[in-house]
Amino acid sequence: MTHAGLAVPAAVFGPEAAAGSAHALVFAPVTPRWDDGAFFAPVTNVLVQAGLRVTVVDTLSLWDERIDSMASFVARCRTLLTRYGPVDLLCGNALGGAVAQALLPDTTPTTAALLVSGPARTDGLLESRLTQIADLAADGRSDYALALLNRRIQPHGRRPATDGDRPGPHDPSAARRLAAGMRLLCGIDVSDGVEAHPGPLLQIVGSHSQLVTQRHTAAAPHHRVHVIPGAGMRPHFESTAEVSALVGAFLREKGLI
């Protein structure tokens, strides 16, 4: 699958496209390399078990040096809204969540959105933490950038299960992805488009996140932002049962299953 000469890795889960089968499109976060959708596995499992077809795309594969802003990046991502068929549920995690929210004005009024730690806006503290990771990667220190990212995605006050202070070898490809992805998030604010979206939306964030928190979210009165107690940037892995129940209830309430 290509766009403008760029490969767009994607993983598809669940039933083949069929009449009456809802389709979820998931945008990936900043990852040092494409992980075939593993980053979203707990949520994908719930969606598939509910009968949805799920397409997970490597968001950063659409970036190149000609992209100089989030707006131009989102413009490139826009073509993915139709490439895999109609989208009933638009999903995203972290950077992917920001992209998904930026694309909401291009969706139908009934399109649902499911976001995990996906910022609608950033602030000075978040941007300084993102920039610190990006600068390390851009300076040829992707090993230290990954170690710092690994610490930041943990809940506040918890250290990584593995020794994140012991970096591995520098990886130029990973450095490029980390620097680009972190900097794309700086200075964004898609709140107006999110709040104007008439469709259902569920945003899930961790109460102890060191990066995206409740203050970085946006929602209309008919949307829901749910904060998982004690969780960091990966509440779907840290509190899988709670998040799975939330997602299942959201699908039933909004008529997606």
Secondary structure by P-SEA (a helix, b strand, c coil): cccccbbbbbbbccccccccbbbbbbbbcccccccccccaaaaaaaaaaabbbbbbcccccccccccccaaaaaaaacccccccccccbbbbcaaaaaaaaaacccccccbbbbbccccccccaaaaaaaaaaaaaaaaccaaaaaaaaaaaaccccccccccccccccccaaaaaaaaaaaaaaccccaaaaaaacccbbbbbbbccccccccccccccccbbbbbccccccccccccaaaaaaaaaaaaaaaccc
